[in-house]
């Protein structure tokens, strides 16, 4: 489980991206940000606090700052004392505005971090939302290899030593791209999107039995790797078993569930001489075909059923024509 996200860590990691700086004198930077929600507390500053959700990052734009400056010093201090009486993780002032003196003093007294961004309010919201959603996304670690094949994220799984890394290495040699090998850190984004990436310490390295660790971008070039990729199909590699029941048509599609998201599952039995690399390419291309609305197995099945129906209808007509009774 990853450590909690504090205001200080957030500022260090994303301060440059979001144009943020600390204007609160370092106060409260160890405060934990509990969730990815942010809000503008306009009504709370106006005095309506019944539905104020304080457990969010609070953003003060030009409207809020202008409103505060329109008040008398005594009224401003009273409102801000009530506002900072809530346990907020941090307050962010946008558009590089200079906050009223009472705001800075009250935030310091309450021990609440005060940040400022050079971005306009709308742009700040646009940038911070995906950042926080990524930080708080549900995450798991998968054992396998992830590759980008014709733009489709194929996640190869199977028992240790079955040949997942070797298959992905062959795909890289054929011009496809490695995302992660052995350990794939997977995050759920939105309702049904899974994003996989490698661990920062082993990213874009592969372990090949008998060879050892290899550096993919150093050998094949920077175009042979990518930082992350959506997982779209799971390819499970298994040893060949002549008694096993294997789908021969593709009509009985299997799925597997990762972080509550259903992903198509293709089981590929391995036997000597099978070209798993070409099969992986076909899996990716077939997924693209289905995504475009064409299912080859269903099309073939419908054509076959239509032929059988026409043949059956023809046999009935022939029988009735030859019946002389």
Helices and strands as residue ranges (DSSP letters): H 7-18, E 20-22, E 38-39, H 42-46, E 57-60, H 62-70, H 73-83, E 90-93, H 101-110, E 113-117, H 121-135, E 139-149, E 152-157, H 164-173, E 177-189, E 193-198, E 205-208, E 212-215, H 216-220, G 222-224, E 228-230, E 233-239, E 254-258, E 261-270, H 276-291, H 296-322
